[in-house]
Amino acid sequence: MVTHKQNKMTVKALGLFSLTLFFTVCLPSASSSAATLYVSDTTVEANLRTGTQQENRIIALLRPGTQLEVLSEKDGWAEVTLADGRTGWILRRYLSERPPWRVTAEKLATENEQLRAQVGTIKGGNQDLLQKNKELQKQVDLQQRELEKVSRDYEELKNSSTNYLNLKMAYENLQKGTRQSNAKLDKLEKAHGKLKTSTGIRWFLSGAGVLLLGWVMGSSVARLRRRRSSDYYKL
């Protein structure tokens, strides 16, 4: 069974472990963090040396506004690192937390000139865009006129096509009526031919009948005359 005393010991152990972990993790990070400072404009150039003595060798001459990473400070000196990775010592009084006003002003002036140049470029580009816009507008107007012309031509063609279809339909109806009339005419001609042939035959037969009747009658009359003549001579 866990007693109250054992619980207190456990809490103390956890507290010590937490403190140990905090100092182990956080303190090295705090000590290794570097502050960013700038060479001030209180000097023309600041010497970066290999140590904290004036006799130490000069590594570089730093102009105002140079950005540095401060690693540590000692006896009025600051151990710094340059952007290119070189490390040395510089007098702390030559460092500032902000860039020098002169450097800032020069930077702003340079940026202002760059912005002016960009504005000029934008204006020139704007003029080019305006010119291109005018040219495109002309092309659009020309295409619009061509579209209107094509639309008119299409309407005329459509109307012409409608008239053509109507004429074609009337022509086809006329051809159909002509064929029907020709068919009727052929029938009439055939019927007329048959009637003409039948009438000729009838006339021929009638003439033949008349001739035959005349021949029969003539033969009968001749016989009758011969008979009368023979009777006369007998008397």
C-alpha positions as CSV (number, residue, x, y, z in Angstrom):
1,M,0.0,0.0,0.0
2,V,1.4,3.4,-1.0
3,T,1.8,5.8,1.9
4,H,1.5,9.6,1.9
5,K,5.2,9.9,2.5
6,Q,6.0,7.8,-0.6
7,N,3.6,10.1,-2.6
8,K,5.5,13.2,-1.5
9,M,8.8,11.6,-2.4
10,T,7.4,10.7,-5.9
11,V,6.3,14.3,-6.4
12,K,9.7,15.7,-5.4
13,A,11.4,13.2,-7.7
14,L,9.2,14.3,-10.6
15,G,9.9,18.0,-9.8
16,L,13.7,17.5,-9.7
17,F,13.4,15.6,-13.0
18,S,11.4,18.4,-14.6
19,L,14.0,21.0,-13.4
20,T,16.9,18.9,-14.7
21,L,15.2,18.5,-18.0
22,F,14.5,22.3,-18.2
23,F,18.0,23.3,-17.5
24,T,19.4,20.6,-19.9
25,V,17.2,21.7,-22.8
26,C,16.6,25.4,-22.3
27,L,19.8,26.8,-20.9
28,P,22.1,25.7,-23.8
29,S,19.6,27.1,-26.2
30,A,19.6,30.4,-24.4
31,S,23.3,30.6,-24.1
32,S,23.8,29.7,-27.8
33,S,21.3,32.2,-29.1
34,A,22.9,35.1,-31.0
35,A,21.6,38.7,-31.2
36,T,21.7,40.6,-34.4
37,L,23.4,44.0,-34.3
38,Y,24.7,46.5,-36.8
39,V,27.9,48.6,-37.1
40,S,26.8,52.1,-36.1
41,D,27.6,55.3,-38.0
42,T,29.6,56.8,-35.1
43,T,32.7,55.5,-36.9
44,V,33.8,55.5,-40.5
45,E,35.0,51.9,-40.3
46,A,35.2,49.5,-37.3
47,N,38.0,47.0,-36.9
48,L,37.2,43.3,-36.5
49,R,40.1,41.7,-34.6
50,T,41.2,38.2,-33.6
51,G,41.0,39.1,-29.9
52,T,40.0,41.8,-27.3
53,Q,43.3,43.6,-27.4
54,Q,44.3,46.5,-29.7
55,E,47.4,44.6,-30.6
56,N,45.4,41.7,-32.0
57,R,45.4,41.3,-35.8
58,I,42.7,43.0,-37.8
59,I,40.5,40.5,-39.7
60,A,38.3,43.0,-41.6
61,L,37.2,46.7,-41.7
62,L,33.5,46.9,-41.2
63,R,31.5,49.7,-42.7
64,P,28.5,51.3,-40.9
65,G,25.3,49.2,-41.4
66,T,27.2,45.9,-41.6
67,Q,25.0,43.2,-40.0
68,L,26.6,41.0,-37.3
69,E,25.6,38.1,-35.1
70,V,26.8,38.6,-31.5
71,L,28.0,35.4,-29.9
72,S,29.3,36.8,-26.6
73,E,30.5,40.0,-24.8
74,K,33.6,40.6,-22.7
75,D,35.2,43.7,-21.3
76,G,33.5,46.1,-23.7
77,W,34.2,43.8,-26.6
78,A,31.7,41.7,-28.6
79,E,32.5,38.4,-30.3
80,V,30.6,38.5,-33.6
81,T,30.2,36.5,-36.8
82,L,30.0,38.0,-40.2
83,A,27.6,36.9,-43.0
84,D,30.5,35.1,-44.7
85,G,31.2,33.0,-41.6
86,R,34.3,34.8,-40.3
87,T,34.4,35.4,-36.5
88,G,36.2,38.1,-34.5
89,W,36.0,40.7,-31.8
90,I,34.8,44.3,-32.1
91,L,34.4,47.1,-29.6
92,R,30.8,47.0,-28.3
93,R,30.4,50.8,-28.6
94,Y,30.5,50.5,-32.3
95,L,27.4,48.3,-32.4
96,S,23.8,49.3,-32.5
97,E,20.5,47.4,-32.3
98,R,19.2,49.3,-35.3
99,P,20.8,50.0,-38.7
100,P,22.3,53.6,-38.8
101,W,19.9,56.3,-40.0
102,R,22.3,57.3,-42.8
103,V,22.4,53.7,-44.0
104,T,18.7,53.4,-43.7
105,A,18.2,56.7,-45.6
106,E,20.6,55.5,-48.4
107,K,18.8,52.2,-48.5
108,L,15.4,54.0,-48.7
109,A,16.8,56.3,-51.4
110,T,18.0,53.3,-53.4
111,E,14.6,51.6,-53.0
112,N,12.9,54.8,-54.0
113,E,14.9,55.0,-57.2
114,Q,14.2,51.4,-57.9
115,L,10.5,52.1,-57.3
116,R,10.6,55.1,-59.6
117,A,12.3,53.0,-62.3
118,Q,9.6,50.4,-61.8
119,V,6.9,53.1,-62.1
120,G,8.5,54.3,-65.3
121,T,8.6,50.7,-66.6
122,I,5.0,50.2,-65.6
123,K,4.0,53.5,-67.3
124,G,5.8,52.4,-70.5
125,G,4.2,49.0,-70.2
126,N,0.9,50.8,-69.7
127,Q,1.4,52.8,-72.9
128,D,2.2,49.6,-74.7
129,L,-0.9,48.0,-73.3
130,L,-3.0,51.0,-74.3
131,Q,-1.6,50.8,-77.9
132,K,-2.2,47.1,-78.0
133,N,-5.7,47.7,-76.7
134,K,-6.4,50.2,-79.5
135,E,-5.1,47.7,-82.1
136,L,-7.2,44.9,-80.6
137,Q,-10.2,47.2,-80.5
138,K,-9.7,47.9,-84.2
139,Q,-9.5,44.2,-84.9
140,V,-12.6,43.6,-82.9
141,D,-14.5,46.3,-84.9
142,L,-13.3,44.9,-88.2
143,Q,-14.3,41.4,-87.2
144,Q,-17.7,42.8,-86.0
145,R,-18.2,44.4,-89.4
146,E,-17.2,41.2,-91.2
147,L,-19.6,39.2,-88.9
148,E,-22.4,41.6,-89.8
149,K,-21.7,41.2,-93.5
150,V,-21.5,37.4,-93.2
151,S,-24.9,37.5,-91.3
152,R,-26.5,39.6,-94.1
153,D,-25.0,37.2,-96.8
154,Y,-26.4,34.3,-94.8
155,E,-29.8,35.8,-94.6
156,E,-29.8,36.5,-98.3
157,L,-28.6,33.0,-99.0
158,K,-31.3,31.6,-96.8
159,N,-34.0,33.6,-98.5
160,S,-32.5,32.6,-101.9
161,S,-32.5,29.0,-100.8
162,T,-36.1,29.3,-99.7
163,N,-37.1,30.7,-103.1
164,Y,-35.0,28.1,-104.8
165,L,-36.8,25.3,-102.8
166,N,-40.2,26.8,-103.7
167,L,-39.3,27.0,-107.4
168,K,-37.9,23.5,-107.3
169,M,-41.1,22.3,-105.7
170,A,-43.2,24.1,-108.3
171,Y,-41.0,22.7,-111.1
172,E,-41.3,19.2,-109.7
173,N,-45.1,19.6,-109.4
174,L,-45.2,20.9,-113.0
175,Q,-43.1,17.9,-114.2
176,K,-45.4,15.6,-112.4
177,G,-48.5,17.2,-113.9
178,T,-46.8,17.1,-117.4
179,R,-46.1,13.4,-116.9
180,Q,-49.7,12.8,-115.9
181,S,-50.9,14.8,-118.9
182,N,-48.6,12.9,-121.2
183,A,-49.8,9.6,-119.8
184,K,-53.4,10.7,-120.4
185,L,-52.5,11.9,-123.9
186,D,-50.9,8.5,-124.6
187,K,-54.1,6.8,-123.5
188,L,-56.2,9.0,-125.6
189,E,-54.0,8.5,-128.6
190,K,-54.1,4.7,-128.1
191,A,-57.9,4.9,-127.7
192,H,-58.1,7.1,-130.8
193,G,-55.9,4.7,-132.7
194,K,-58.0,1.8,-131.7
195,L,-61.2,3.7,-132.6
196,K,-59.7,4.7,-136.0
197,T,-58.8,1.1,-136.7
198,S,-62.2,-0.1,-135.7
199,T,-63.9,2.5,-137.8
200,G,-61.8,1.6,-140.9
201,I,-62.6,-2.0,-140.4
202,R,-66.3,-1.2,-140.2
203,W,-66.1,0.9,-143.3
204,F,-64.2,-1.8,-145.1
205,L,-66.7,-4.4,-144.0
206,S,-69.6,-2.2,-145.0
207,G,-68.1,-1.6,-148.4
208,A,-67.4,-5.3,-148.9
209,G,-71.0,-6.0,-147.8
210,V,-72.3,-3.5,-150.3
211,L,-70.2,-4.9,-153.0
212,L,-71.2,-8.4,-152.2
213,L,-74.8,-7.4,-152.1
214,G,-74.5,-5.7,-155.4
215,W,-72.8,-8.7,-156.9
216,V,-75.5,-11.0,-155.6
217,M,-78.2,-8.7,-156.8
218,G,-76.4,-8.3,-160.2
219,S,-76.1,-12.1,-160.5
220,S,-79.7,-12.6,-159.7
221,V,-80.8,-9.9,-162.2
222,A,-78.6,-11.5,-164.9
223,R,-80.0,-14.9,-164.2
224,L,-83.5,-13.5,-164.3
225,R,-82.9,-11.8,-167.6
226,R,-81.3,-14.9,-169.1
227,R,-84.3,-16.9,-168.0
228,R,-86.7,-14.5,-169.5
229,S,-84.8,-14.4,-172.8
230,S,-84.8,-18.2,-173.0
231,D,-88.5,-18.3,-172.4
232,Y,-89.1,-15.6,-175.1
233,Y,-87.2,-17.6,-177.7
234,K,-89.2,-20.7,-176.8
235,L,-92.4,-18.9,-177.6
